[in-house]
């Protein structure tokens, strides 16, 4: 595969992993704070998470090829780093996979009911995602890349159609609402919305450890979701009212997402169809990236060879636990995203990369073809932001 094709595939893997269920939850979680505070939070998180993604890349380039996070943490931080990465990584990726499985179910039910009139049981609605797209995860990164390209193209078409349709319905007065006290509600969901770091070890191997190409892929791949989120916030928060039965407050309380609220408010059949397609493609593209990373992580950590039997075991370990979590919690979509962002993303993708780089650079004196600029002050700032977000989330949960 030529470099330009790999660049495009890498960018789509990063942006596809990033744009997903977190985006669907953004309006109901950020809307109470308002459009402008939400934009501020999006830009801050983009800068913070892109910086820590480059830190993750630096650490990965210190290691031998095909090394995942568990080995990276063990090599740089020792047994405690290995234990922490095991715990938080599994918590994060299982939480995210749970959210994607839970989020796909209602969409499948709506589509089947619209086509046949039959209301599919909830437990059955989760299986198409696992059986169809879980197959590509088992096949590996290249298979995920190919199917992800098709899904991202479909996602872009659906998003463009939605944007054109929704723009005339935006009301400026709804965008003027500001309530900074509610900004803390959005902290965890926005964190999830930029959490693409888990794909970096798989991406490093896929792009043959080409440092220049990897840096471009991460930067461009992270900017695309930022632009998409800004327009999405403008469209949704300019249409969905704050209060009322179809408002943001009610949607947050009921675990609804922005796509569902828009469909109910505008009641247009074309919009409803496009939003269902958009929501499904957004969930599946993230599902592919996250579950691929989880599968590779389990293979690395448990030393499972990717033989036919090994792949079957990895499939069961990757998908069975989140499927059971989905059945256990009817509000699994928002609950899983909330906890994933509150603790998983910030610890694993914010705090841990900074700690590994500090240890590797300044204690172990490891060298790589790429070094993230900023030195110790930048690493300390990343750690401080991580701790601050964790404290805010603990206060939120206790409150």
Protein Blocks (a to p, Z undefined) as FASTA:
>chain_A
ZZklmmmmmmmmmmmmmncfklmmmmmmmmmnojklmmmmmmmmmmmmmmmmmmmmmmmm
mpcehiafklmmmmmnommlmmmmmmmmmmmmmmmmmmmmmmmmmmmmmmmmmmnopacd
fklmmmmmmmmmmmmmmnojklmmmmmmmmmmmmmmmmmmmmmmmmmmpcfklmmpccfk
lmmmmmmmmmmmmmmklmmmmmmmmnoopaklmmmmmmmmmmmmmmmmmmmmmmmmmmmc
fbdjkbmklmmmnopafklmmmmmnopaklmmmmmmmmmmmmmmmmmmmmmmmmmmmmmm
nopafbfklmmmmmmmmmmmmmmmmmmpmklmmmmmmmmmmmmmmmmmmmmmmmmmmmmm
mmnopacfbdcehijmlmmmmmmmmmmmmmmmmmmmmZZ
